[in-house]
Each structure stands twice: as C-alpha cells, then as structure tokens.
Amino acid sequence: MTILQAIILAIVEGLTEYLPVSSTGHIILATSILGIEPTDFVKFFTINIQLGSILAVVVLYFKRFFKSIDFYKKLMISFFPAVILGLLFSDKIDELLESTATVAVMLLLGGVVLLFVDRWFKDSRGTITNEVTNKSAFVIGCYQCIAMIPGVSRSAATIIGGMQQNLTRKSAAEYSFFLAVPTMFGATAKKVLDIYKDKGLAFFDQDRILLLAIGNLVAFVVAMIAIKGFITFLSQHGFKSFGWYRIFAGIIILVLLGSGISLNIV
C-alpha cells in the first residue's frame, strides 16, 4: 500500500463512518478500484484508522465525555448487547464479513428503508425528546447489533434505533456518534491484540507505522468535517438522499459482481 492509497482509504473511512451509508461497502469499493490486495496489513489498516474517527467525536464533543458518570453508564448499557451477540455468534459474523454480495444487498435494502424512515417516524412517533434513558440506551444497543451484518451501517441502525425511542434526529445521531467510541475502540483493540499474538512487534515496521499515522490523521480531520456537515444536513433534510445513494451504491456493487469483477473484503 502506498501513502496515496492510505490517504484515499482514510478519506473514505472518515467520510462514511458516521454517515448511514456503510463504511464497509465503501472500503470494499475503494480498495478494489485502487487495486489494493487484501493483505493482513491492509485489513488491519482499515480497522486501525477508525481510531482517528473515534478521536474526532471525542474532540468535537469533549465536554459531553466529562459531563457525568451516567453518560458512560448509558454507553455501556448500549454496548452490552453487541458484546454478548459478538461472543455468541462470532464465527457466523466472520462468515458474513467474507461476503461482498451480502454487503451489496444490505446496502440496497437499507437504502429502501431510509427512503421511508422519515415519513414513518413523522406519522407514528409520540413526544420527541433529547434525553436518552437507560431503557432507550438498551434498545439502541439492540439496534446496533443489526449492524453486525456487513453493509447495514452501524450509524444507520443506531440512529433509527434512537428515533424509534422518540429521540430527535440530531440527538439520535449524536448518541450514535458517542456509542461508536466504545464499539469501534473495542473492535480496534481486539484486532491489535490478535495481530500482536499472531505476528509480534515485527509486524509494525517503520513504513507501516508511518502509513497508520497518516491514515489516522487524515481520518480524524475528514471525520470532524463529515460529522459537522451530517448533523446539519440530517436536521434539515432527513434520510431520503442517503437512501437513494445507498441503493445506487448497492446496485453498482451487484453489477460489478455480476460482471465477474472481483471485489475484495478487507
């Protein structure tokens, strides 16, 4: 992987991680277009640069992370279902992660859902709120488990879960950002530990450390911009544009697969 390829992948990560469009699907497209082989380092790189995206949330919402212990309690309640489900069905989840077709289909189906989600909640919701209760935190965590199917989008699942619990679109999106911190940090920490056990410190040579540093820096900057823009756009326009975009991306991947073009899961 070259420095330019690392920068492009980091831009894709930063742009798509917090948007309801599936970062996994976009990383697949990006690596295939760039002709990057799915080596162990490339797989590690695409997970590790999530740390840059995590840092963007912490910096943008710095005060919220030091507001109260209750904030962390609710995050842990939301995080708990994914931990349990991950432990119980890790093999099946890994199997799904190898299927590009699954990513494409879920992109498409998720896009259809987003076309109607604004109207659904507008017609069916009661009193909206900015407050996340323990109960709503758990429900949002259950919604996050749906995103274990690659292509669903963790952001889309958790935001919809928040809105189902009568949160405003803005509050649901922000809570989705906060929940990403323990979720993505846990996934990254596990990958680092697995690599260390399997490859040792020799895996992290000088060139790879440089690529990881550049990737995380770029992902951090781009994620900050994407988060600010997404909150504004979502508050004003809702989900429909993201729905059409997902449908288009899903169709593109399915067409490429049907044409015999190999798309690599990283």
N, C-alpha and C positions, 0 to 999 in steps of 0.2 A: 504494500500500500504506500502510495506517495503522499507527500504533505498536502498537495492539492486535493487528492481524493479524500484524505482525512478531513479537510476543511469542508468539502461539499457534504460529506456524511454528517458532520457536526451541524451544519446549517439545516439539513433535513430533520435531524433529531430535535434541534431547538425550535423549529417551526411547528412540528407536528406533535410533539409530546403532549402538549396541553390542549391542543385542538381536538375536536371529536371526529378525527379523520383516520385514526390508526397509524401510529408511527411505524409499527411493524411492516405494514403494507408499503409504506413509502421507502423504508430502508431496503426492502426487497427490490423495489424498482430501481432505486439509486445504485445499489451495488451491481445489479445486472447491467444497467445502462453504462456504468463506468467500467464494466468488465473485471470487477474485483472478485477474486476467488474466496470462497467462504472458509478461510483457514481458521485455526484456533485463535490466532491473534485478532483477526477481523471480527469474529464472534464476540471476543472479549471487549474489543474496542467499542462496538455498537452498544454494549451494555454499560461499560465504564463511563462513557460520555454522558450518561444520564445524571452523573454526579454534578456536572455543570448545570444541567437543567434544574436539579434539586436546589442548588445554591441560588439560582435566580429567584425561586419562590421565597427562600429564607431572607434574601436581601430585600426584595420588594415588600414583604410583609413582616419585616423584622420585629416590629412591636407586638404583633399578634403571637409570636412564638415565645414571648416573655410576659404575656398578659396574666396567665393563671395556670395552675396545675390542672384545672378542669379541662382546659384546651387539649392537653396531652391525654387525659383520660378518655375523652371522646375519640381522639385519633386512634388510640389503642383498641377501643371498642369496635371501631370501623375496620381496623387492620386484622382483628382476630379471625373473622370468617375466612379470609384469604389464606391465612396461615394454616388453619385446620384443613381446608379443602386442598391446599397445596401439598400437605403431608399425606393426605389420603389418596390423592389421585395424581401424584407427580409423574408416574410413568405414562398415563393417558395424556396428560398435558404436554409432556415432551413429544409424544407421538403426533399430537395435533400441530405442534410447533414445526414439524417437518413437512407440513402440507401447505404448499403455496396456494393450491386450489381452495383450501379452507379459508385462507386469508382473503382471497378474492371474493368468495361467496359471502362472507361475513361483512366485507366492505359494502357489497351491493345491498344486502338485506338491511344492514344498519343504516344505509343511506335512505332506504324506503321509510324506515321508522322515523328518521329525522325530518322527513318531509311533512309528517303529520303530528309530530310531538307537540309543537306549539299550540295547535288547534285543540289537541286532546286535553292538555292541561288548562287551557283557557276555558274550555267548556265544563271541566269536571272538578276543578280544584276548589277548595274552601278558602278560608282566610290564609293569605300568604304571610310568611314570616322570614326574619333574618336569623332566627335562633335555631341552633342545632341541639336537640335534646339527646339524651342517652339512647332513647328508642330510635330516633331518626338516624343517629350515628350508626347503630347496628344495621338498620335497613340499608343504608347507603353502602355499608361494608358488604352486605349480601349482593347488592347490585354489582359491586366491584368484582365479585367472583365470576360474573358472566364474562368479564374481560380476559379471563384465563383462556378463552377461546381466541386464538390469534385472529386479528382483523376486526374484532368487536370495538376496540378502543376503550381503554380504561377511563379516559376523560369523559367520553360519551356516556358510558354506563353509570358512572358515579354522579354526573350532573343530572341525568334523567332520574336517578335514584333520589337525589336531593329535591328535585322538583316534585316528585311523587310524594315526598314528605312535606310538601307545601312551602319549600324554600323558594325565594325569588331566584330568577335566573342568575343574577350576579352572585348571590350568597351560595347557591349550589355550585357555581363554577369555582368560587374561591375555596370552598371546602374541598372540592375535588383537587385543587392545587395543593392544599395542606396535606391531604391524605396521600398524595403522591410521594411526599418526603419519606415517611417510614416504608412505604411499599417499594419504591424504587431503590432506596438505600439498602433495604434487606436483600433485594434481588442482586444488586451490585456486590454487596459484601459476600454473599454466597458464591458468586462467580469468582471473585478474587480468591476466596479460600479454596475453591475447587482447583483453580489454576495453580495456586501455590503448592497444594498437595500433589498435583499431577506433574507439574513442570519444574517447580522450585523457583528460586530467585533468578536463575539464569534466563528464565523466560522474559524477564523485564530488562532487556539490554538498553543501551543509551538511545538508540534510534527509536525503539518502541516507546520509551518513556517520553521522548520528545513529541511523538505523534499523539500520545494520550494527553499530554499537557496542552497541546494546540487544540485538540478536539474538545476538551472540557472547557477551555477558554471561549472558543467560538460558540459552543452550545449554550454557555452561560449568557453571553451577550445577546444571541439571537432569541433565546427563550424569554429574556426580560422584555424584549420588544414585542414578541408574539403574545405574551400574557397580557400586556397593557392593551394591545390592539384588539385582542379577543374579547376582553371584558366589555370594551366599548361597543364592538360590533354586535356581540350577543345581546346586550341590553337593548340595542336599537332595532336589530333585525331578526333575532331569533336563529333557528337552526336550519331553515329550509335551504339556504345556499350551501351549507356543509353537506346536507343530504344529497343534493344534485351532484356535488363534487365527488362524494363517496361512490355514488352509482357509476359515474364516469370512470373513476379510478379502478373500480372493481371490474367493469366491462373491459377496460384496457388490459388488465392482467389476464383475464379469461381468454381474450382474443390472442394474446401472446402465447399463452399456454396451448391453446388450440392450434396455433401455427407451428407448434413444435419447438418454440424458443424456450430454452432452459432459464428459469428464474430461481435464483438461489436463496434459500432461507438462511439468514445469518443469526 
